[in-house]
Amino acid sequence: MSKETIVFILGALVFSTSFLGVPSEYKEWTLIVSGVLLMAIGYRLRRNAFLKSIEHESGERRGGAFVESGITTRDIPPHKDTERVI
């Protein structure tokens, strides 16, 4: 069963407990357990989405947070004094 399906079923359970005439003690425990499970599954889904967003096409995760700007000498136009004329 996928995580999305579990979230849907738990949501339906939380919604239906108030209409089914469940005793208040069972209702309280059902809501507490469902809430904790929804938080845990929601955290896992967000974490997986974040980890997918930082992966390269090759499957590797990007490097550290402090990376050089990436400007190379070929990106900078040559200065007139340094141009070679043949």
N, C-alpha and C positions, 0 to 999 in steps of 0.2 A: 504494500500500500504506500503510495507516495505521500510526501509531507503535506502537499496541497490538499489531498483527499482527507487526511487526518484533521487539518484545520477546518475544512468544511463540515465534517462530521461533528467535531467538538462545538463549532458554532451552532449547528442545528440542535445539539444537545442542550446547550446553554439557553437557546431560544425556547425550546419546548418544555423545559423543566417548570417554568412558571405556569404553563397551561395544562399540564398533565395531572395536577393534583398530587404531586410528590410530597411526602411528609417533609416538614421544614428542616429536620436534621439531615436527611438524605440530600435535600436540595442544597443545603449549605456546603456539604462535602463535595457534591457534584460540581458546584460552581468553583470551589477552591481548587480542586484537582484539574478541572478543565482550564481554569485561568493560568495555572502554573504550566501545564502542558502547552497551551497556546503561546505563552511567553517564550518557552524553551524552543519550540518549533519555529516561531517567528524570528528568534535570534539566529538560529541555524540557517534559515532561508536568507536572511540579510547578509550573513557572513559569507555564505556561498556565492551570492550575487556580487559582493565586494571582491572576493578573491578572483572570480571570473573576470571582473572588469580590469584587474591589474595584470593580467597575463598577456604575454606576447603571442603572436601567431604560432611560435614554435612550442608553446606550452610552458615556457619559463616565465617566472615572475620577474618584474622589473627590478632594477638594482635599488640602491639606497636612496634616501631622500635628498642627499646632497650630491648632485651630479653637476658637472660642468655645464655651461650653457650650450655647448655643442657647436659653437662657431669655430670653423676651421679657416685656415688661410685661404682656401679656395673660395670661401664665401665673401672675403673682403676684396674689394676691387684694388688692383695694384696702384701704387702711387706713381705719379708721373716721373719722378726722379728714378724709380727703380725699374721702369719699363725698358726692355731690351729692344733695340731697333736693329734689324739685320739689313 
